[in-house]
Amino acid sequence: MKIYEALKWASSFLREKGRDENAGEWLLMAQLGNTRAQLLAAMQEELPAEVLEQFQESVRKHGVDAVPIQHIIGSEEFYGRTFAVNGDCLIPRPETEELIYHAIEKQKDLFSAEQTLTLADIGTGSGIIAVTMACELPGLSVLAVDLSDRALEVAKRNAAAHGAEIRFMQGNLLDPLIDAGQKVDILLSNPPYIPESDREWMSEVVTDHEPSMALFAGEDGLDCYRELAANMSKVLGLPALVGFEVGAGQAESVAALIKSSIPGAETDIVFDINGKDRMVFAVIKE
């Protein structure tokens, strides 16, 4: 079977199963180690039997078993780097790239380039925030916290792969920092924020294969923000920059939680490239 024929079969099969019909391209590109341009140039080439068999098995895994493409491939691209992912952590999303971009820009306005800063990534998962910030801002001292020891193992592998020096801590949200008496200048988090009631209409690609503890946060999705807001004054130096990724429509509530806990906080709701309120930043000066 030629490459274009294999992709045509995959597209039809995935469409029939209610999946993204373009997923076959990503799976075959990863399997062959090709770019999309290389794949397009090779459309008339025959696929070896063993390659075709493996490709069809991958397509069936995604189409029938709802296994995420990233889990089949074993990685995802994020901020120009490749990160290992599996079922022990959340798959990186583009929205988090925007959180990092704005955090990098905002810290320039608050801190001098000569300062030695400490950053904490709360709920690090695969380590994308911690590793990316460490790579983008050399000299930054980075801490990464997660409740899941299995997620931390993934994050440690990603840190090693990218040469990022990170101190990993296991525990719930800010507890490890509080227990250690650790102060930080920058606090970033992409915590669970999906309301439990949303589970029933979400794709099984997400609910069956990504950890629930990384997705859902109580009745309104704000449980983690409540705890973070209530306790973050215990770990923040002055001045400090806080940045949270939030679910669309949650930003006003999260900003209010921060101001309720730290009345002097200067909050800023930032919209993503799709015009959704997906980030809340706060500057605390006193």
Secondary structure, DSSP 4 states (H G I P E B T S, - for coil): -BHHHHHHHHHHHHHHTTS-TTHHHHHHHHHHT--HHHHHHTTTSBPPHHHHHHHHHHHHHHHTT---HHHHHTEEEETTEEEE--TTSPPP-HHHHHHHHHHHHHHHHHS-TT---EEEEES-TTTHHHHHHHHHSTT-EEEEEES-HHHHHHHHHHHHHTT--EEEEESSTTHHHHHHT--EEEEEE----B-GGGGGGS-HHHHTTS-GGGTB-TTTS-HHHHHHHHHGGGTEEEEEEEEEE--TT-HHHHHHHHHHHSTT-EEEEEE-TTS-EEEEEEEE--
